[in-house]
Every structure is written in C-alpha cells, then in structure tokens.
Amino acid sequence: MMLALYRTLTTVGGPIIKYYLKRRIVEGKEDPSRFAERKGKSAQRRPKGPLIWLHAASVGESLSMLPLIETLLNADPQLHVLMTTGTVTSAALMADRLPERSFHQYVPVDRAAYIRKFLSHWRPDLALWAESEFWPNLLMETQRRNVPMILVNGRVSPKSFSGWKWFPGVIGQLLRGFTLCLGQTDGDADRLRQLGARNHKCLGNLKFAVPPLPVDTEELIRLEQQISGRPRWLAASTHPGEEEVAGQVHAKIGPRYPGLLTIIVPRHTGRGSDIAERLRAEGFLTAQRSRQEAITPDTEIYIADTMGELGLFFRLSEIAFIGKSLVPLGGQNPLEALQLDCAVIHGPHMANFQKISEEMAKTGSALAVSGGGALAAAVETLLKDGKQRRSLIENGRQYMESHSHVVDRVSHEILSVLKTDSTGNNPHATA
C-alpha cells in the first residue's frame, strides 16, 4: 500500500520534482551540463557484451567499490561496469579514478518514467547496490525487468533497523527483490534477514580494500620542509565541538612539547574560516590552508580546510584522531588512517563503525578515549612513547591485512550470479 502511494506521488508530483531539481542546480548541488542524466537520459551508447550496473550513493560508498570494479573487470575482458552516484563530488572523483571499461552516470531521480528510460538504454545484466541506498522505484523497476540484483557491503545500523521495523511491508518487499544481500558484518546480515532478505550472508567489509587516499608528493615534501621535524598530531574529519577540544589538547600538552603543531582537517571545508576565527579568539596562532597561509615556526594550529587532501595529512602525522567520535554522530572511517600507518585515536561514539572499532580494540590497533582530557593524555603518550606508537601502527597494518581477501570473496559471488543468469533466460547482454 505504501509503495503504491509512493509510486503515485512520484508520478503525479513531476512538476514539484522538476522545481526541486532546478533549485539544486542553483545551489550547485547538480551538474547542469549533465542534468539530463538525472532524467534517465544518456549521450553515451551502451557497450556490447555483459554490463554490470553498480549504484553507490556518494563519495565514501563509491570509493569502497573501486577495488571490486577492478577485480570484476580483470576476471572478464568482455565485461563493462556502469557506476551511478547522486552527487557532484562523487562524479568528479569517479571521473579520475574509474578504470578502463567502466564509466559514470548520474543516477536517475526516483521517478518511474526516468528510471524506465535509464533501464531501456543500458539494459544491465546485473545490478549491484552499495550499502543502504534503497530507492523504491529504482529497485522495483529493475526487478520488473528481471535484472538480478545484489546488495553489496549492505549496512543496516541498529537505528535504521528500528526505523524500518515500523514499515515491514515496505522494506520486506524491497529486500525480497534482491537475489543476494551481502552484509558488511554478521550483524548487518542478520538485520537484513529479519527485515525480509531471502538470501543473506557476510563475506567481509569492502572498505578494507579501498586504495590508500591519494597524495601530491611534491606538496607532501613542501609541507614536511615547513614543519621541519616538529612534534605534531592530526585531528581528522572533525565536526563542530571537536575543534575546540583539539585546541584544549594543544594548550594542555603544548608547554611540554616545544614546537608542537596541531593539524585540524574539518570534515566540511566551508567551516574553516569560522574555526580559525574561534581558535584565534582563544589566543592560538593559526594558519589556514584555503588562504594559502604557510606553516611558520610560530604556527600552533594549522587548519587544512581544502577538499581531497586528507591523504596528505595522514602521511604528515603518525598520530591521528578520528573525528565525529567525540560528538554523538557515529564516527568517521578509521581505516583510511590505518592504511597510511597512523597510530589511531577515536572517541566513544563509533556507531557507524561499531564492529571495526571493537576489532581495533581487540587487536591493539587504536586507542579509545572518553573525552577531551583522555584525548590529551593519549596524544601525549604517543608523542613521548615511540614504542607504543609503532606498536599501534604495526597492529593496524596486520589488522588491515587480515581482511585483504574480501574483494575476491565478494567478486566470486557476483560473477557466479552473473554466470548463472547468462546461461538462463536473461536477454540483457544483447547490445
């Protein structure tokens, strides 16, 4: 009933949807040069042979799919992969990082007419959904075309699980359309089962296979020269409230570590100037990267408020605090720091990466802190105790390696479904 109502509203609400999309163009949230793609149109022809369509919501999800795409393409020289995402940032990133025989298009807005046009053009042989992107019309129209669907790296947080339980008919019908649901964790797989998934399992988390964040080597050398061997620590992907804590940490331990440099990379770069102003009001000498201010011997806090450079700063500091975890927002991805040989610290709020944070604790791959005072103590411990710092880094490296085969396991399942379907009655591979 609710799915039928949703379908009706998205059909008769065409004018409202168009107005909403035009507003997004004005706000810079849509790409006007490729806006037709949001209506299901494409200027690119469908390649001959088998085609896998992979949908990921945004940057994080699309990055975690890159190793899987490469593995699938290497396994079949005739295969092509179409990736869809919904954000301008992810589109730009995929343009740079997608391998040969894969390409990007914006996902059509969840309106049946747009989706039909999209599916009629691309005729995918298999559809992969990343994590928890459950658009009703997109899923139901794909199912109506008898395109097998697989949920990869499926994620259902306890909060989302509780919410979906109020609408069992909706989520049950959507999940039953999947040939296979692969959960990130055993807990995710079990929650998918309880919500209605017919075939479910956990083969591991694809986030472990994401390539290390990129870096401009020349810029890394230049900043190393500016820092000139000073003691340093990084507060990465911070959210409001955490920058003040970083300042308090610097004030507390700075007198014992002459020349200490605190580097702050805010999750949202547009907050950089506000962060700098507030820290200067507290008496800190700051430099702001977006204003091309250099790190001088007097700089106490460096605010790296630019896009796409987190890999640079993980490489600059062996000590990294993972943001969004001192505030009750669920934490950011700690694996990016582990990949680049950082000793990781995080706060108590890691619900978005619950199993990972628990495993990191068991393997001695991270330090968990309860608040600002404990963070200051942890940073100071790692600054003065090189042995413990190196132990954390080595444990983190081994932890990452222990999950290194997840892509092979997931790709094997996907190719098995594709092969089974291609020997059956699926007509989609014909160009």
Order of alpha helices (4+ residues) and beta strands (2+ residues): alpha-alpha-beta-alpha-beta-alpha-beta-alpha-beta-alpha-beta-alpha-alpha-beta-alpha-beta-alpha-beta-alpha-beta-alpha-beta-beta-alpha-beta-alpha-beta-alpha-beta-alpha-alpha-alpha
